Amino acid sequence: MISKVLIANRGEIALRVIKTCKALGIKTVAVYSDEDRNSLHVKNATESYHIGEAAPAKSYLNQEKILDVILSSGADAVHPGYGFLSENPEFAGLCEKNKVTFIGPSAASMDLCGDKQQCKAAMLKAKVPTVPGSPDVVKDADEAEKIANEIGYPVMLKSVYGGG
């Protein structure tokens, strides 16, 4: 049973997690940068901790600092929100290693799905329906146009390692 959740994010998403946790009787821990000191998520959480300068690399993306706060606050789970560390398999693995529940996919799942080609191959192997697309990396605009004409419009181009 989760009794205290650290929200490794800010703003609207942090407020939504705090509201849900309160409704479930779960204590919340907010983290904040210099810039977010007076933000609503800081005021509405059960506890709040400063994690660094305004730049995300010095605060919301600082895995070690966030893990330190998780452990020192006694939080037994972390909700990453979206963006920042939410799709970072290294952070999910760090949480797993330290026996902290990561509210999201496992590090192994993120590793698998971080590469769209690898993910699609796994889904096809498991007989999960997928959207049509190229089986390999598209080499140039001519190949992209040929594939688009074969599968039909509209189409969306996605980076193999891009998010979303």
C-alpha positions as CSV (number, residue, x, y, z in Angstrom):
1,M,0.0,0.0,0.0
2,I,1.3,3.4,-1.0
3,S,1.2,5.9,1.9
4,K,3.3,8.8,0.5
5,V,4.0,9.9,-3.1
6,L,6.6,12.3,-4.3
7,I,5.5,14.2,-7.4
8,A,8.6,14.7,-9.6
9,N,6.9,17.5,-11.6
10,R,5.3,20.9,-11.2
11,G,2.2,22.9,-12.2
12,E,-1.1,21.5,-13.3
13,I,0.1,17.8,-13.4
14,A,1.4,18.0,-9.9
15,L,-1.8,19.6,-8.7
16,R,-3.9,16.8,-10.3
17,V,-1.7,14.1,-8.6
18,I,-2.0,15.9,-5.3
19,K,-5.8,16.1,-5.6
20,T,-6.1,12.4,-6.4
21,C,-3.7,11.4,-3.6
22,K,-5.7,13.5,-1.1
23,A,-8.9,11.8,-2.2
24,L,-7.2,8.5,-1.6
25,G,-5.8,9.5,1.8
26,I,-2.2,9.4,0.5
27,K,0.3,12.1,1.7
28,T,2.2,14.0,-1.0
29,V,5.7,15.4,-1.4
30,A,6.2,18.3,-3.9
31,V,9.6,19.3,-5.3
32,Y,10.3,22.7,-6.6
33,S,13.0,24.8,-8.3
34,D,13.9,28.4,-7.4
35,E,11.4,29.6,-10.0
36,D,8.5,27.5,-8.6
37,R,8.9,28.4,-4.9
38,N,5.5,30.1,-4.7
39,S,3.6,27.7,-7.0
40,L,0.3,26.1,-6.0
41,H,1.7,22.6,-6.0
42,V,4.2,23.6,-3.4
43,K,1.5,25.1,-1.2
44,N,-1.0,22.2,-1.6
45,A,1.3,19.2,-1.0
46,T,1.7,17.7,2.5
47,E,5.5,18.5,2.3
48,S,7.7,20.3,-0.2
49,Y,11.4,20.3,-0.9
50,H,13.6,22.7,-2.8
51,I,15.6,20.8,-5.5
52,G,17.7,23.4,-7.3
53,E,17.9,26.3,-9.7
54,A,15.2,27.2,-12.2
55,A,16.9,25.3,-15.1
56,P,15.3,21.8,-15.4
57,A,18.7,20.2,-15.7
58,K,19.5,21.6,-12.3
59,S,16.2,20.6,-10.7
60,Y,13.4,18.5,-12.3
61,L,15.9,16.4,-14.3
62,N,18.3,15.9,-11.5
63,Q,17.7,12.3,-10.8
64,E,20.1,12.0,-7.8
65,K,18.6,15.0,-6.1
66,I,15.1,13.8,-6.6
67,L,16.0,10.3,-5.3
68,D,17.6,11.9,-2.3
69,V,14.4,13.7,-1.5
70,I,12.3,10.5,-2.1
71,L,14.5,8.7,0.4
72,S,14.8,11.4,3.0
73,S,11.1,12.3,3.0
74,G,10.1,8.6,3.4
75,A,8.0,8.6,0.2
76,D,7.4,5.0,-0.9
77,A,6.4,6.0,-4.5
78,V,7.2,8.6,-7.1
79,H,4.8,9.9,-9.7
80,P,6.8,11.5,-12.6
81,G,3.9,13.3,-14.2
82,Y,4.7,13.9,-17.9
83,G,7.8,15.2,-19.5
84,F,10.9,15.5,-17.4
85,L,11.7,12.0,-16.0
86,S,8.5,10.3,-17.0
87,E,10.0,8.5,-20.0
88,N,13.5,8.0,-18.6
89,P,14.3,4.3,-18.1
90,E,17.4,5.2,-16.1
91,F,15.3,7.0,-13.5
92,A,12.7,4.2,-13.4
93,G,15.6,1.8,-12.9
94,L,17.1,3.9,-10.1
95,C,13.7,3.9,-8.3
96,E,13.4,0.1,-8.7
97,K,17.0,-0.4,-7.4
98,N,16.1,1.7,-4.3
99,K,12.8,-0.1,-3.7
100,V,10.7,3.0,-4.6
101,T,7.5,2.3,-6.5
102,F,7.7,4.2,-9.9
103,I,4.1,5.0,-10.9
104,G,4.5,4.3,-14.6
105,P,6.1,1.7,-16.8
106,S,9.1,-0.4,-15.7
107,A,12.6,0.5,-16.9
108,A,12.5,-2.6,-19.1
109,S,9.2,-1.6,-20.7
110,M,10.6,1.9,-21.4
111,D,13.8,0.4,-22.9
112,L,11.7,-1.8,-25.1
113,C,9.3,1.0,-26.2
114,G,11.9,3.8,-26.4
115,D,12.9,2.5,-29.8
116,K,9.7,2.6,-32.0
117,Q,11.0,-0.1,-34.4
118,Q,11.9,-2.5,-31.5
119,C,8.5,-1.8,-29.9
120,K,6.5,-2.4,-33.1
121,A,8.4,-5.6,-33.7
122,A,7.5,-6.8,-30.2
123,M,3.9,-5.8,-30.6
124,L,3.7,-7.7,-34.0
125,K,5.3,-10.7,-32.4
126,A,2.6,-10.6,-29.7
127,K,0.0,-10.3,-32.4
128,V,-1.1,-6.8,-31.2
129,P,-2.6,-4.8,-34.0
130,T,-0.4,-1.8,-35.0
131,V,-0.8,1.1,-37.4
132,P,0.7,0.7,-40.9
133,G,4.1,2.1,-41.4
134,S,7.6,1.3,-42.6
135,P,9.3,-1.8,-41.3
136,D,12.7,-0.1,-41.2
137,V,14.2,3.4,-40.9
138,V,13.1,5.5,-43.9
139,K,16.3,6.6,-45.7
140,D,15.1,9.6,-47.7
141,A,12.1,11.7,-48.8
142,D,11.5,9.6,-51.9
143,E,11.2,6.4,-49.8
144,A,8.9,8.2,-47.4
145,E,6.7,9.3,-50.3
146,K,6.6,5.8,-51.7
147,I,5.6,4.3,-48.3
148,A,3.0,7.0,-47.8
149,N,1.4,6.3,-51.2
150,E,1.3,2.6,-50.3
151,I,-0.3,3.0,-46.9
152,G,-2.5,6.0,-47.7
153,Y,-2.8,9.5,-46.3
154,P,-2.7,11.2,-43.8
155,V,0.7,10.1,-42.5
156,M,2.8,11.0,-39.6
157,L,6.6,10.9,-39.6
158,K,8.1,9.9,-36.2
159,S,11.7,9.6,-35.1
160,V,12.7,6.1,-34.0
161,Y,13.8,7.4,-30.6
162,G,11.5,10.4,-30.4
163,G,8.9,10.6,-27.6
164,G,5.1,10.2,-28.1
